[in-house]
Amino acid sequence: MFSKNFTNNSQSGFSFIEVMIGVLIVSIAAYGMVVGATHARGELRAIAVKERATEELLSFVESMKGRIADGKLSIIERSGNLQGETIYLFGNQHSQTKLAAKIFYEPVTKLLTDSTSNVDRYLLKSWIEWEDFSTPSKKVVKREDIEMVMMEFPL
């Protein structure tokens, strides 16, 4: 009889489908890393802007505390600023890259004092607002508030 020897012609390695699936998995992982890094960078920038805004607000409140403590706060200063004073968190008014914010404060109100104290106390409510551009689809206004009670020290 006639016998035929069948030899196995398959080679070891990866098939085309396996290579394409591997490329697809690596591509999805790389895309995820790029999106994650971009999101993390945006969040870090938002945190830096918030810290800068808080520093500006605290600086403003400290200067107002000094003005209240020395008892020489003018009537205009006591009436507050509900229109807001423009400051720049980054850059300045002439810079191409800048981030403006506004500091507001309500009228400084004198608090009721008890009969045993001869020191006047005042309430200062202040806040800062800026636009957050981290979400390109919509404009979001961020805000930080601070309230303080200060005393006027008679000299």
Buried (B, 14 or more C-beta within 10 A) or exposed (E): EEEEEEEEEEEEEEEEEEEEEEEEEEEEEEEEEEEEEEEEEBEEEBEEBBEBBEEBBBEBBEEBBEBBBEEEBEEEBBEBBEEBEEBBBEEEEEEEEEBBBBBBBBEBEEEEEEEEEEEBBBBBBBBBBBEBEEEEEEEEEBEBEBEBEBBBEEE
